[in-house]
């Protein structure tokens, strides 16, 4: 097939063509907790409906990362949001939506979470040390066999 991606591109994606994963809708929730692992440069895209009009949308449990506000109809669309580092590694911590407390953190109020996607380039697997040792041993054995001199039988 002309133009088909190679194995590595199809499995891991590329910076020009990252892989995209889609998830199910969640109705009537108050918090969404999620993490990213094994992805390079991950981004997240989602929509919210039936939320408190004017409520803040935060990707942090303490309101430090307010990414926008719910419109007058109770809807919000994030667009592609890049990942940030949390205390537990790369990725998002907690998605909270609602009116803001005095300190800036949103009160956790009910909303519907839908049409969400994650995209990024998956990090390729790195062999374990024992695998490397076995590969080196095998190559060494093959090299030894090739370098052996053979004695030809004379008659």
ROSE-4610 file (N, C-alpha, C; in Angstrom, 1 decimal, always signed):
// ROSE-4610
residu = [X/X/X/X/X/X/X/X/X/X/X/X/X/X/X/X/X/X/X/X/X/X/X/X/X/X/X/X/X/X/X/X/X/X/X/X/X/X/X/X/X/X/X/X/X/X/X/X/X/X/X/X/X/X/X/X/X/X/X/X/X/X/X/X/X/X/X/X/X/X/X/X/X/X/X/X/X/X/X/X/X/X/X/X/X/X/X/X/X/X/X/X/X/X/X/X/X/X/X/X/X/X/X/X/X/X/X/X/X/X/X/X/X/X/X/X/X/X/X/X/X/X/X/X/X/X/X/X/X/X/X/X/X/X/X/X/X/X/X/X/X/X/X/X/X/X/X/X/X/X/X/X/X/X/X/X/X/X/X/X/X/X/X/X/X/X/X/X/X/X/X/X/X/X/X/X/X/X/X/X/X/X/X/X/X/X/X/X/X/X/X/X/X/X/X/X/X/X/X/X/X/X/X/X/X/X/X/X/X/X/X/X/X/X/X/X/X/X/X/X/X/X/X/X/X/X/X/X/X/X/X/X/X/X/X/X/X/X/X/X/X/X/X/X/X/X/X/X/X/X/X/X/X/X/X/X/X/X/X/X/X/X/X/X/X/X/X/X/X/X/X/X/X/X/X/X/X/X/X/X/X/X/X/X/X/X/X/X/X/X/X/X/X/X/X/X/X/X/X/X/X/X/X/X/X/X/X/X/X/X/X/X/X/X/X/X/X/X/X/X/X/X/X/X/X/X/X/X/X/X/X/X/X/X/X/X/X/X/X/X/X/X/X/X/X/X/X/X/X/X/X/X/X/X/X/X/X/X/X/X/X/X/X/X/X/X/X/X/X/X/X/X/X/X/X/X/X/X/X/X/X/X/X/X/X/X/X/X/X/X/X/X/X/X/X/X/X/X/X/X/X/X/X/X/X/X/X/X/X/X/X/X/X/X/X/X/X/X/X/X/X/X/X/X/X/X/X/X/X/X/X/X/X/X/X/X/X/X/X/X/X/X/X/X/X/X/X/X/X/X/X/X/X/X/X/X/X/X/X/X/X/X/X/X/X]
num = [1/1/1/2/2/2/3/3/3/4/4/4/5/5/5/6/6/6/7/7/7/8/8/8/9/9/9/10/10/10/11/11/11/12/12/12/13/13/13/14/14/14/15/15/15/16/16/16/17/17/17/18/18/18/19/19/19/20/20/20/21/21/21/22/22/22/23/23/23/24/24/24/25/25/25/26/26/26/27/27/27/28/28/28/29/29/29/30/30/30/31/31/31/32/32/32/33/33/33/34/34/34/35/35/35/36/36/36/37/37/37/38/38/38/39/39/39/40/40/40/41/41/41/42/42/42/43/43/43/44/44/44/45/45/45/46/46/46/47/47/47/48/48/48/49/49/49/50/50/50/51/51/51/52/52/52/53/53/53/54/54/54/55/55/55/56/56/56/57/57/57/58/58/58/59/59/59/60/60/60/61/61/61/62/62/62/63/63/63/64/64/64/65/65/65/66/66/66/67/67/67/68/68/68/69/69/69/70/70/70/71/71/71/72/72/72/73/73/73/74/74/74/75/75/75/76/76/76/77/77/77/78/78/78/79/79/79/80/80/80/81/81/81/82/82/82/83/83/83/84/84/84/85/85/85/86/86/86/87/87/87/88/88/88/89/89/89/90/90/90/91/91/91/92/92/92/93/93/93/94/94/94/95/95/95/96/96/96/97/97/97/98/98/98/99/99/99/100/100/100/101/101/101/102/102/102/103/103/103/104/104/104/105/105/105/106/106/106/107/107/107/108/108/108/109/109/109/110/110/110/111/111/111/112/112/112/113/113/113/114/114/114/115/115/115/116/116/116/117/117/117/118/118/118/119/119/119/120/120/120/121/121/121/122/122/122/123/123/123/124/124/124/125/125/125/126/126/126/127/127/127/128/128/128/129/129/129/130/130/130/131/131/131/132/132/132/133/133/133/134/134/134/135/135/135/136/136/136/137/137/137/138/138/138/139/139/139/140/140/140/141/141/141/142/142/142/143/143/143/144/144/144/145/145/145/146/146/146/147/147/147/148/148/148/149/149/149/150/150/150/151/151/151/152/152/152/153/153/153/154/154/154/155/155/155]
x = [+0.8/+0.0/+0.9/+0.7/+1.5/+1.0/+1.9/+1.5/+1.0/+1.0/+0.6/+1.7/+1.4/+2.5/+3.2/+4.5/+5.3/+4.9/+5.4/+5.0/+5.2/+6.3/+6.6/+5.6/+5.3/+4.4/+3.0/+2.6/+1.2/+1.1/+2.1/+2.0/+2.3/+3.3/+3.7/+3.3/+2.9/+2.6/+3.8/+3.7/+4.8/+4.4/+5.4/+5.0/+4.1/+4.2/+3.4/+2.0/+1.9/+0.7/+0.5/+0.2/+0.1/-1.1/-1.1/-2.2/-3.3/-4.6/-5.7/-6.5/-6.8/-7.7/-9.0/-10.1/-11.4/-12.0/-12.7/-13.3/-14.8/-15.4/-16.8/-17.3/-18.6/-19.2/-19.5/-19.4/-19.7/-20.8/-22.0/-23.0/-23.2/-23.5/-23.8/-22.7/-21.4/-20.3/-19.9/-19.1/-18.6/-17.1/-16.4/-14.9/-14.5/-13.5/-12.9/-11.5/-11.0/-9.6/-8.9/-7.8/-7.2/-5.7/-4.9/-3.5/-3.1/-1.9/-1.3/+0.0/+0.2/+1.5/+2.0/+3.2/+3.8/+3.5/+3.2/+2.9/+3.9/+4.4/+5.2/+4.3/+4.5/+3.7/+2.2/+1.6/+0.1/-0.7/-1.8/-2.8/-4.2/-5.1/-6.4/-7.4/-8.6/-9.6/-11.0/-11.8/-13.1/-14.2/-15.4/-16.6/-17.4/-18.0/-18.8/-20.2/-21.3/-22.6/-23.3/-24.5/-25.3/-24.5/-23.6/-22.8/-23.3/-22.9/-23.3/-22.9/-23.8/-23.4/-22.4/-21.3/-20.3/-19.3/-19.5/-18.6/-17.2/-16.2/-14.8/-14.5/-13.7/-13.2/-11.8/-11.4/-10.1/-9.5/-8.2/-7.5/-6.6/-7.0/-6.2/-7.2/-6.9/-7.9/-8.0/-7.0/-6.9/-7.2/-7.6/-8.0/-6.8/-5.6/-4.4/-4.4/-5.1/-5.1/-6.5/-7.1/-8.4/-8.2/-8.8/-8.6/-9.8/-10.8/-12.0/-13.2/-14.3/-15.5/-16.7/-17.6/-18.8/-19.7/-20.3/-21.1/-22.5/-23.3/-24.6/-25.6/-25.3/-26.1/-25.6/-24.5/-24.0/-23.0/-22.5/-21.6/-20.2/-19.2/-17.8/-17.1/-16.2/-15.4/-13.9/-13.1/-11.7/-10.8/-10.9/-9.9/-8.7/-7.6/-6.5/-5.7/-5.6/-4.9/-3.7/-2.4/-1.2/-1.2/-0.5/-0.4/+0.6/+0.5/+1.4/+1.8/+2.9/+3.4/+2.7/+2.3/+1.7/+2.6/+2.2/+3.0/+3.2/+2.3/+2.4/+2.9/+3.5/+4.0/+3.3/+3.6/+3.1/+1.6/+0.8/-0.6/-1.5/-2.7/-3.7/-4.0/-4.4/-4.8/-6.3/-7.0/-8.5/-9.2/-10.2/-11.0/-12.2/-12.3/-13.4/-14.1/-15.4/-16.2/-17.2/-17.3/-18.3/-18.0/-18.9/-18.6/-17.3/-16.6/-15.3/-15.4/-14.6/-14.5/-13.7/-13.6/-12.8/-11.3/-10.8/-9.4/-9.1/-10.2/-10.0/-10.3/-10.5/-10.8/-12.3/-12.6/-14.1/-14.7/-16.0/-16.8/-17.1/-17.1/-17.4/-18.9/-19.4/-20.8/-21.0/-22.1/-22.4/-22.3/-21.8/-21.7/-21.6/-21.9/-21.7/-20.4/-19.6/-18.3/-18.4/-18.1/-18.3/-17.4/-17.4/-16.6/-15.2/-14.5/-13.1/-12.2/-11.0/-9.9/-8.6/-7.7/-6.3/-5.4/-4.4/-3.5/-2.1/-1.2/+0.2/+1.0/+2.3/+3.1/+3.5/+3.3/+3.6/+5.1/+5.7/+7.1/+7.4/+8.4/+8.7/+9.3/+9.0/+9.5/+11.0/+11.6/+13.1/+13.3/+14.1/+14.4/+15.0/+14.7/+15.2/+16.7/+17.5/+18.9/+19.1/+18.3/+18.5/+18.3/+17.4/+17.2/+18.4/+19.0/+20.2/+21.3/+21.5/+22.5/+22.4/+21.1/+20.9/+21.2/+20.8/+21.1/+22.6/+23.4/+24.8/+25.5/+25.0/+25.5/+25.3/+24.1/+23.8/+24.6/+24.8/+25.7/+27.1/+27.6/+28.9/+29.1/+28.1/+28.2/+28.2/+27.4/+27.3/+28.7/+29.2/+30.5/+31.6/+31.6/+32.6/+32.5/+31.3/+31.1/+31.6/+31.4/+31.9/+33.4/+34.0/+35.5/+36.3/+35.6/+36.3/+36.9/+38.1/+38.7/+38.3/+38.0/+37.7/+38.9/+39.1/+40.2/+39.5/+40.0/+39.5/+40.2/+39.5/+40.0/+40.7/+41.9/+42.7/+42.7/+42.5/+42.5/+43.7]
y = [-1.2/+0.0/+1.2/+2.1/+3.3/+4.3/+4.9/+5.9/+5.3/+4.0/+3.4/+3.6/+3.9/+4.1/+2.8/+3.0/+1.8/+1.3/+0.2/-0.4/+0.6/+1.2/+2.1/+3.3/+3.9/+5.0/+4.5/+3.3/+2.9/+2.5/+2.0/+1.6/+2.8/+3.6/+4.7/+6.1/+6.3/+7.6/+8.4/+9.6/+10.5/+11.9/+12.8/+14.2/+14.8/+14.5/+15.1/+14.4/+13.1/+12.4/+11.6/+12.3/+11.6/+10.6/+9.6/+8.7/+9.4/+9.1/+9.7/+8.6/+8.7/+7.7/+8.4/+7.8/+8.4/+7.6/+8.3/+7.6/+7.8/+7.1/+7.1/+8.4/+8.6/+9.8/+9.4/+10.4/+10.2/+11.3/+10.8/+11.8/+11.9/+13.1/+13.4/+13.2/+13.5/+13.3/+14.6/+14.6/+15.8/+15.9/+14.9/+14.9/+13.9/+14.2/+13.2/+13.1/+12.0/+11.8/+10.9/+11.4/+10.7/+11.0/+10.0/+10.1/+9.7/+10.2/+9.7/+9.0/+7.9/+7.2/+6.7/+6.6/+6.1/+7.0/+8.2/+9.1/+10.3/+10.6/+11.8/+13.0/+14.1/+15.3/+15.1/+14.5/+14.3/+15.6/+15.5/+16.6/+16.0/+16.8/+16.3/+17.3/+16.8/+17.6/+17.0/+17.9/+17.4/+18.4/+18.0/+18.9/+18.6/+19.7/+19.5/+20.1/+19.5/+20.1/+19.9/+20.6/+20.5/+20.9/+21.9/+22.3/+23.7/+24.1/+25.4/+26.6/+27.4/+28.5/+29.4/+29.8/+30.7/+30.0/+28.7/+27.9/+27.8/+27.7/+27.5/+26.1/+25.9/+24.5/+24.4/+23.5/+23.4/+22.0/+22.0/+20.7/+20.5/+21.0/+20.9/+20.8/+20.0/+20.0/+21.3/+22.2/+23.4/+24.6/+24.5/+25.6/+26.4/+25.8/+26.5/+26.5/+25.6/+25.6/+25.7/+26.9/+27.2/+27.4/+26.6/+26.7/+27.4/+27.7/+28.5/+28.4/+28.9/+29.0/+28.5/+27.9/+27.4/+28.5/+28.3/+29.4/+29.5/+30.4/+30.6/+29.4/+28.6/+27.4/+26.1/+26.3/+25.2/+24.3/+24.8/+24.1/+24.6/+23.8/+24.2/+23.2/+23.8/+23.0/+23.4/+22.5/+22.8/+23.1/+22.5/+22.6/+21.7/+21.6/+20.8/+21.5/+20.8/+21.3/+20.4/+21.0/+20.2/+19.7/+18.6/+18.0/+18.8/+18.6/+19.3/+18.3/+18.5/+17.6/+17.7/+16.6/+16.6/+16.0/+15.9/+15.2/+13.8/+13.2/+11.7/+11.4/+12.4/+12.2/+13.1/+12.8/+13.6/+13.3/+14.3/+14.1/+15.1/+14.8/+15.7/+15.1/+15.9/+15.5/+15.3/+16.3/+16.2/+17.3/+16.9/+17.8/+18.2/+19.4/+19.9/+21.1/+21.1/+22.2/+22.7/+24.0/+24.6/+26.1/+26.7/+28.0/+28.0/+29.2/+29.3/+29.7/+29.0/+29.4/+30.7/+31.4/+32.6/+32.4/+31.2/+30.9/+30.6/+30.5/+30.2/+28.8/+27.9/+26.5/+26.3/+25.5/+25.3/+24.4/+24.7/+23.8/+22.6/+21.4/+20.3/+20.1/+20.6/+20.5/+19.5/+19.0/+18.0/+18.5/+17.7/+18.0/+16.7/+16.8/+15.7/+15.9/+14.9/+14.9/+14.1/+14.6/+13.8/+14.3/+13.5/+13.8/+14.1/+13.2/+13.5/+12.6/+13.2/+12.5/+12.8/+11.9/+12.0/+11.8/+12.6/+12.4/+12.6/+11.9/+11.9/+10.9/+10.9/+9.9/+8.9/+7.7/+6.7/+6.4/+6.4/+6.1/+4.7/+4.4/+3.1/+2.3/+1.0/+0.1/+0.0/-0.1/-0.3/-1.6/-2.5/-3.8/-3.8/-4.8/-5.0/-5.4/-5.2/-5.6/-7.0/-7.9/-9.3/-9.6/-8.9/-9.1/-8.6/-7.5/-7.0/-8.0/-8.6/-9.6/-10.8/-11.2/-12.4/-12.1/-10.9/-10.5/-10.4/-9.8/-9.7/-11.1/-11.9/-13.3/-14.0/-13.9/-14.5/-14.0/-12.7/-12.1/-12.6/-12.6/-13.1/-14.5/-15.4/-16.8/-16.9/-16.1/-16.2/-15.7/-14.7/-14.2/-15.2/-15.9/-16.9/-18.1/-18.4/-19.5/-19.1/-17.9/-17.4/-17.3/-17.0/-16.8/-18.1/-19.2/-20.5/-20.9/-21.4/-21.9/-23.4/-23.7/-25.1/-25.9/-27.0/-27.9/-28.8/-28.6/-29.5/-30.8/-31.8/-33.2/-33.4/-33.9/-34.2/-35.7/-36.0/-37.5/-37.9]
z = [+0.0/+0.0/+0.0/-1.0/-1.1/+0.0/+0.7/+1.7/+3.0/+3.2/+4.5/+5.5/+6.8/+7.8/+8.0/+8.4/+8.8/+10.1/+10.6/+11.8/+13.0/+13.1/+14.2/+14.2/+13.0/+12.9/+13.3/+12.9/+13.2/+14.7/+15.4/+16.8/+17.7/+17.4/+18.3/+17.8/+16.6/+16.1/+15.8/+15.3/+15.0/+15.5/+15.7/+16.0/+15.0/+13.7/+12.7/+12.7/+13.1/+13.0/+14.4/+15.5/+16.7/+16.8/+17.6/+17.8/+18.6/+18.3/+19.0/+19.6/+20.9/+21.6/+22.0/+21.9/+22.3/+23.4/+24.3/+25.4/+25.5/+26.5/+26.6/+27.3/+27.2/+27.9/+29.4/+30.2/+31.7/+32.0/+32.5/+32.8/+34.3/+34.8/+36.2/+37.1/+36.7/+37.6/+38.3/+39.3/+39.9/+39.8/+39.5/+39.3/+38.3/+37.5/+36.6/+36.9/+37.3/+37.6/+36.5/+36.0/+34.9/+34.9/+34.3/+34.2/+32.8/+32.3/+31.1/+31.4/+30.8/+30.9/+29.5/+29.4/+28.1/+26.9/+27.1/+26.0/+26.0/+24.8/+24.6/+24.1/+24.7/+24.4/+24.3/+25.4/+25.3/+25.4/+24.7/+24.8/+25.0/+25.6/+25.9/+25.4/+24.9/+24.3/+24.9/+25.4/+25.9/+25.8/+26.1/+26.1/+27.4/+27.9/+29.1/+28.8/+29.4/+29.2/+30.6/+30.7/+31.9/+33.2/+33.0/+34.2/+34.6/+35.8/+36.3/+35.4/+34.9/+34.0/+34.7/+34.1/+34.7/+35.5/+35.7/+36.6/+36.0/+36.8/+36.3/+36.0/+35.0/+34.6/+35.0/+35.9/+36.4/+36.1/+35.8/+35.7/+36.9/+38.0/+39.2/+40.4/+41.4/+42.5/+43.3/+43.2/+44.0/+43.1/+41.9/+41.0/+40.5/+40.6/+40.1/+38.6/+37.9/+36.4/+35.8/+36.0/+35.4/+33.9/+33.1/+31.7/+31.0/+31.7/+31.1/+32.0/+31.4/+32.2/+31.3/+32.0/+31.4/+30.9/+29.7/+29.1/+29.7/+29.3/+29.9/+29.7/+28.7/+28.5/+29.2/+30.0/+30.8/+30.0/+28.9/+28.0/+28.0/+27.7/+27.6/+26.7/+25.8/+24.9/+25.2/+25.5/+25.9/+24.8/+23.6/+22.6/+23.1/+22.4/+22.8/+23.9/+25.0/+26.2/+26.4/+26.4/+26.7/+28.1/+28.2/+29.6/+30.4/+31.7/+32.6/+33.7/+34.3/+35.3/+36.7/+37.2/+38.6/+39.5/+40.8/+41.8/+41.5/+40.7/+40.4/+39.0/+38.4/+37.0/+36.0/+34.7/+33.6/+33.4/+33.3/+33.0/+33.8/+33.8/+34.5/+35.8/+36.7/+38.0/+38.1/+38.4/+38.6/+37.8/+37.1/+36.4/+37.3/+37.6/+38.5/+37.8/+37.9/+37.3/+38.3/+38.4/+39.3/+39.7/+40.5/+41.0/+41.7/+41.7/+42.3/+43.8/+44.6/+46.0/+46.0/+47.2/+47.3/+46.9/+47.2/+46.9/+45.4/+44.6/+43.2/+42.8/+43.7/+43.4/+43.1/+42.1/+41.8/+42.8/+43.2/+44.0/+43.1/+43.5/+42.7/+42.5/+41.4/+41.0/+39.8/+39.7/+38.7/+37.3/+36.4/+34.9/+34.1/+32.8/+31.9/+31.1/+31.0/+30.4/+29.1/+27.9/+26.7/+25.6/+24.5/+23.3/+23.7/+24.4/+24.8/+24.1/+23.9/+23.2/+23.8/+23.7/+24.1/+22.8/+22.6/+21.5/+22.0/+21.3/+21.7/+20.9/+21.1/+20.5/+21.6/+21.4/+22.4/+22.4/+23.6/+23.7/+23.4/+22.5/+22.2/+23.4/+23.3/+24.4/+24.4/+25.6/+25.7/+26.3/+25.6/+26.1/+27.5/+28.3/+29.7/+29.6/+30.6/+30.6/+30.3/+30.8/+30.5/+29.0/+28.4/+26.9/+26.2/+26.6/+25.9/+26.1/+27.3/+27.6/+26.7/+26.5/+25.7/+24.2/+23.7/+22.4/+22.1/+23.1/+22.9/+22.9/+23.8/+23.9/+22.6/+22.0/+20.8/+19.6/+19.5/+18.5/+18.6/+19.9/+20.1/+19.7/+20.0/+19.6/+18.1/+17.4/+16.0/+15.4/+15.9/+15.5/+15.7/+16.8/+17.1/+16.1/+15.8/+14.8/+13.4/+13.0/+11.7/+11.6/+12.7/+12.7/+12.9/+13.2/+13.4/+12.1/+12.1/+10.9/+10.8/+9.6/+9.4/+8.8/+9.2/+8.7/+7.7/+6.5/+5.4/+5.4/+5.3/+5.3/+3.9/+4.0/+2.7/+2.5/+1.3/+1.0/+0.2]
